[in-house]
Amino acid sequence: LLRLHGAAAGIDPAFRVLDEIESRVRFRIWAREALEDPSAPVVEGNRGLEDLLDDAYAVITQARAQGVDPAGFTKHVGADLQVGPPSPEGRLISRLYGVLDGRLRAENLFDFPRLLFELDRLLVTRGDALPKYREVLVDEYQDTTPLQERVLRRLASGVYFAVGDAKQSIYRFRGAE
C-alpha cells in the first residue's frame, strides 16, 4: 500500500526496507554521530556508551510500537513510557529518536516500525482512497503491538478475526500487549 499509494502522502515509492540488524547498526552509527555534537544532552552515570545505546534503542522501539512519533516522544521519559518532566536521559533518547527518524526519512529507508507508522498515517489521512478488506485473519494475535492493532482495525474496517494465546506471547519486549 505504501508503494502504491504513499506518494499522495509524500512517500517516495522507491524506498528501501531495512531488516532488524541493519536498522540497529544504522541507529548506532547515527547515534554516535549525534553524540559528538557539543549541544547533545549529557547523561551522568557509570553506564558505558554501548549500554546507553542499547537502552535508547529499546525505549525508542517501545515508543514506536505504541505509535508515538519523535514529536510526541518528548513528553515520555523512561522505558515504561510514563509521562512526566524530561530527564537528561529522556532528552537524550528523544534527540536520538529524532535523529533516527530524520535519517530514515532523508535516506528514504524504512524499517519495520516505520512501515507500520507510515501505513497507519496513510490510512488516517488517505484511508478513503485505499482498499478496505472484508475479511482479515490474524494469527499469533498475542504478539501484536498497539500500532499493529490500529493498522489492522483500519485495514479491516474494524472487523477481523484474531487467533492467539496470551500464554504464548514472546514479543512483549517489542511492545506486544
Contacts in CASP RR format, 6 or more apart in sequence:
PFRMAT RR
TARGET T0000
AUTHOR 0000-0000-0000
METHOD contacts of the structure
MODEL  1
LLRLHGAAAGIDPAFRVLDEIESRVRFRIWAREALEDPSAPVVEGNRGLE
DLLDDAYAVITQARAQGVDPAGFTKHVGADLQVGPPSPEGRLISRLYGVL
DGRLRAENLFDFPRLLFELDRLLVTRGDALPKYREVLVDEYQDTTPLQER
VLRRLASGVYFAVGDAKQSIYRFRGAE
1 119 0 8 1.000
1 122 0 8 1.000
1 130 0 8 1.000
1 131 0 8 1.000
2 11 0 8 1.000
2 13 0 8 1.000
2 15 0 8 1.000
2 110 0 8 1.000
2 115 0 8 1.000
2 118 0 8 1.000
2 119 0 8 1.000
2 122 0 8 1.000
3 13 0 8 1.000
3 15 0 8 1.000
4 13 0 8 1.000
5 122 0 8 1.000
5 126 0 8 1.000
5 129 0 8 1.000
5 130 0 8 1.000
6 13 0 8 1.000
6 118 0 8 1.000
6 122 0 8 1.000
6 126 0 8 1.000
7 13 0 8 1.000
8 122 0 8 1.000
8 126 0 8 1.000
8 129 0 8 1.000
9 118 0 8 1.000
9 121 0 8 1.000
9 122 0 8 1.000
9 125 0 8 1.000
9 126 0 8 1.000
11 118 0 8 1.000
11 122 0 8 1.000
12 108 0 8 1.000
14 108 0 8 1.000
15 108 0 8 1.000
15 109 0 8 1.000
15 110 0 8 1.000
16 108 0 8 1.000
16 109 0 8 1.000
16 110 0 8 1.000
17 109 0 8 1.000
17 110 0 8 1.000
17 111 0 8 1.000
17 112 0 8 1.000
17 115 0 8 1.000
18 26 0 8 1.000
18 109 0 8 1.000
18 110 0 8 1.000
18 111 0 8 1.000
19 111 0 8 1.000
20 111 0 8 1.000
20 112 0 8 1.000
22 111 0 8 1.000
23 111 0 8 1.000
23 112 0 8 1.000
24 57 0 8 1.000
26 103 0 8 1.000
26 109 0 8 1.000
27 53 0 8 1.000
27 57 0 8 1.000
27 60 0 8 1.000
27 96 0 8 1.000
27 100 0 8 1.000
28 53 0 8 1.000
28 57 0 8 1.000
30 96 0 8 1.000
30 99 0 8 1.000
30 100 0 8 1.000
30 103 0 8 1.000
31 53 0 8 1.000
31 56 0 8 1.000
31 96 0 8 1.000
31 99 0 8 1.000
31 100 0 8 1.000
32 49 0 8 1.000
32 53 0 8 1.000
33 99 0 8 1.000
34 40 0 8 1.000
34 95 0 8 1.000
34 96 0 8 1.000
34 99 0 8 1.000
35 49 0 8 1.000
40 92 0 8 1.000
40 95 0 8 1.000
41 88 0 8 1.000
41 90 0 8 1.000
41 91 0 8 1.000
41 92 0 8 1.000
41 95 0 8 1.000
42 88 0 8 1.000
42 92 0 8 1.000
43 52 0 8 1.000
43 88 0 8 1.000
43 89 0 8 1.000
43 92 0 8 1.000
44 88 0 8 1.000
47 55 0 8 1.000
52 92 0 8 1.000
55 79 0 8 1.000
55 93 0 8 1.000
56 92 0 8 1.000
56 93 0 8 1.000
56 96 0 8 1.000
58 79 0 8 1.000
58 173 0 8 1.000
59 78 0 8 1.000
59 79 0 8 1.000
59 81 0 8 1.000
59 93 0 8 1.000
60 73 0 8 1.000
60 93 0 8 1.000
60 96 0 8 1.000
60 97 0 8 1.000
60 100 0 8 1.000
61 113 0 8 1.000
61 174 0 8 1.000
61 175 0 8 1.000
62 79 0 8 1.000
62 81 0 8 1.000
62 174 0 8 1.000
62 175 0 8 1.000
63 73 0 8 1.000
63 76 0 8 1.000
63 81 0 8 1.000
63 97 0 8 1.000
64 113 0 8 1.000
64 114 0 8 1.000
64 116 0 8 1.000
64 117 0 8 1.000
64 147 0 8 1.000
65 113 0 8 1.000
65 145 0 8 1.000
65 146 0 8 1.000
65 147 0 8 1.000
65 148 0 8 1.000
65 174 0 8 1.000
65 175 0 8 1.000
65 176 0 8 1.000
66 81 0 8 1.000
66 145 0 8 1.000
66 146 0 8 1.000
66 147 0 8 1.000
66 175 0 8 1.000
67 116 0 8 1.000
67 117 0 8 1.000
67 120 0 8 1.000
67 146 0 8 1.000
67 147 0 8 1.000
67 150 0 8 1.000
68 76 0 8 1.000
68 81 0 8 1.000
69 101 0 8 1.000
69 117 0 8 1.000
70 94 0 8 1.000
70 97 0 8 1.000
70 98 0 8 1.000
70 101 0 8 1.000
70 102 0 8 1.000
73 93 0 8 1.000
73 94 0 8 1.000
73 97 0 8 1.000
73 98 0 8 1.000
74 86 0 8 1.000
74 94 0 8 1.000
75 83 0 8 1.000
75 84 0 8 1.000
75 86 0 8 1.000
76 82 0 8 1.000
76 83 0 8 1.000
76 84 0 8 1.000
76 90 0 8 1.000
76 94 0 8 1.000
77 83 0 8 1.000
77 84 0 8 1.000
77 85 0 8 1.000
77 86 0 8 1.000
77 87 0 8 1.000
77 89 0 8 1.000
77 90 0 8 1.000
78 87 0 8 1.000
78 89 0 8 1.000
78 90 0 8 1.000
78 93 0 8 1.000
86 94 0 8 1.000
101 114 0 8 1.000
103 109 0 8 1.000
104 110 0 8 1.000
104 111 0 8 1.000
104 114 0 8 1.000
110 118 0 8 1.000
113 147 0 8 1.000
116 145 0 8 1.000
116 147 0 8 1.000
116 148 0 8 1.000
116 151 0 8 1.000
117 147 0 8 1.000
119 151 0 8 1.000
120 147 0 8 1.000
120 150 0 8 1.000
120 151 0 8 1.000
120 154 0 8 1.000
122 130 0 8 1.000
123 130 0 8 1.000
123 151 0 8 1.000
123 154 0 8 1.000
123 155 0 8 1.000
124 154 0 8 1.000
127 154 0 8 1.000
132 155 0 8 1.000
132 156 0 8 1.000
132 157 0 8 1.000
133 155 0 8 1.000
133 156 0 8 1.000
133 157 0 8 1.000
135 156 0 8 1.000
135 160 0 8 1.000
135 161 0 8 1.000
136 152 0 8 1.000
136 155 0 8 1.000
136 156 0 8 1.000
136 159 0 8 1.000
136 160 0 8 1.000
136 161 0 8 1.000
137 160 0 8 1.000
137 161 0 8 1.000
137 162 0 8 1.000
137 163 0 8 1.000
138 144 0 8 1.000
138 152 0 8 1.000
138 160 0 8 1.000
138 161 0 8 1.000
138 162 0 8 1.000
138 163 0 8 1.000
139 163 0 8 1.000
139 164 0 8 1.000
140 163 0 8 1.000
140 164 0 8 1.000
140 168 0 8 1.000
141 162 0 8 1.000
141 163 0 8 1.000
141 164 0 8 1.000
142 164 0 8 1.000
142 165 0 8 1.000
142 166 0 8 1.000
142 168 0 8 1.000
142 169 0 8 1.000
142 176 0 8 1.000
143 169 0 8 1.000
143 170 0 8 1.000
143 171 0 8 1.000
143 174 0 8 1.000
143 176 0 8 1.000
144 152 0 8 1.000
144 176 0 8 1.000
144 177 0 8 1.000
145 171 0 8 1.000
145 174 0 8 1.000
145 175 0 8 1.000
145 176 0 8 1.000
145 177 0 8 1.000
146 175 0 8 1.000
146 177 0 8 1.000
152 158 0 8 1.000
152 160 0 8 1.000
153 160 0 8 1.000
169 176 0 8 1.000
END
